[in-house]
């Protein structure tokens, strides 16, 4: 990752934060992108305190102008864009499909699916000019299987995999690799909130995974950086499960 420019959405917390910190430790120039600029700046400052390079950029990934500005800022600051982790996403309370409001459905799809597409659009415009790049989209175990009470979220995450596979086919001949990670239950603020409101039974969820525990954000970050690296140079359009074995159980 030495001197590679890394663009990370949802970089202020959870898997995005862990990836930003790890990339910074390995010599990358990190762009921490989040709607919460204050916390994103704190992550960037932690990277710089350890001798790394980083900037924080405020961005609502569901808004094209925000995304374009974030990419433009990245290129203006560092001169190029080598890798991107499209990680920003939300999860609402478990709700029966018939009871989901149109507003909530649109919000989930706008951030979790449209947001990934918008980020890819502007990332690919830059990477296409360069003739190189690597993108990792954050789907979910919910991109591979169904789940009770989460139909909007799961529809979006399935859509992320469709985007990943289609664009990977388009851009592999152009020197750009695109893949996805599909995390299971990872220790993040989002999961902590699901536990708090009663939407995630801790012991039953741990028992569901053959490894019998939740994952760590750092474990996802390691896979993302591997997908960025030349070590995965022949991996194209793949949904890589980081789920403790849930998807095979």
C-alpha positions, -999 to +999 in steps of 0.1 A: +000+000+000+031+023+001+021+057-014-012+043-029-041+067-027-070+050-009-106+064-009-128+050+018-165+059+023-181+055+057-145+059+069-153+074+103-165+043+120-166+005+119-151-013+089-143+019+071-124+033+101-105+000+105-095-001+068-084+036+069-062+030+099-047-002+085-041+014+051-024+044+068-001+021+088+010+004+056+020+036+039-011+046+020-024+081+014-059+078+029-090+098+021-115+094+049-149+101+035-180+103+057-211+124+062-198+129+098-168+152+090-158+157+126-153+120+133-137+115+099-112+142+107-104+124+140-096+092+120-074+112+096-057+129+125-049+095+141-033+083+108-012+115+107-002+111+143+014+078+134+034+094+106+009+087+078-009+109+052-046+115+053-074+140+047-110+140+057-138+148+033-175+153+041-198+134+017-233+121+015-229+092-009-265+094-021-258+128-036-239+130-069-224+164-064-210+154-030-194+123-045-180+141-075-165+168-051-150+141-029-133+124-059-122+158-073-107+167-039-089+134-037-073+139-071-065+175-065-047+166-032-029+134-042-029+135-080-046+102-086-069+075-072-055+040-069-081+022-047-115+027-033-135+010-006-172+018-011-183+010+025-209+036+035-242+021+045-271+021+069-294-005+086-329+004+099-349-014+125-362-049+116-396-043+099-420-066+082-419-060+045-455-048+043-449-023+070-418-006+055-425+030+046-417+042+011-395+068+027-374+042+046-372+019+016-359+048-005-334+059+021-319+025+024-316+020-014-303+055-019-274+051+005-266+014+003-271+008-035-273+041-053-245+054-032-222+026-043-231+032-079-224+069-076-191+063-060-181+038-086-192+061-114-168+089-103-141+065-092-142+048-126-141+080-145-107+088-128-094+052-129-103+049-166-081+079-173-052+063-154-058+028-169-055+013-134-072+009-101-089-014-077-124-011-061-139-031-033-176-027-026-190-036+008-220-059+003-229-082+032-238-117+041-272-102+033-260-099-003-259-137-004-288-149+017-322-136+028-331-124+063-362-118+083-372-081+087-345-067+065-358-069+030-349-034+019-313-038+033-309-072+017-323-060-016-297-032-017-269-056-007-279-081-034-279-051-058-243-042-048-232-077-059-249-072-092-232-039-098-199-055-087-201-084-112-213-063-141-187-035-137-159-060-131-166-075-165-166-041-181-135-027-165-111-057-162-099-052-198-092-016-188-068-025-160-093-020-132-102-047-108-136-047-089-146-071-062-168-071-031-166-082+005-196-098+022-191-094+060-212-114+085-218-100+120-189-077+127-183-057+159-192-022+146-213+007+159-241-005+136-242-040+151-239-025+186-270-005+179-289-035+166-281-054+198-292-024+219-326-021+202-332-059+204-329-066+166-298-089+171-298-117+197-261-120+206-257-156+217-280-170+189-262-150+163-228-162+175-240-198+175-251-194+139-215-189+128-194-220+128-166-200+143-189-191+172-181-154+176-186-120+159-160-108+135-137-078+140-136-048+118-099-053+114-105-088+099-126-072+071-099-045+066-073-072+060-094-087+032-101-053+016-064-045+015-056-079+000-082-072-027-065-039-033-031-055-036-012-073-065-016-105-044-052-107-057-044-097-093-064-125-108-095-120-086-122-103-106-159-097-097-159-119-066-180-116-035-156-126-008-173-138+024-159-126+057-185-142+079-171-168+101-186-195+079-223-184+081-228-186+044-217-222+043-236-234+073 
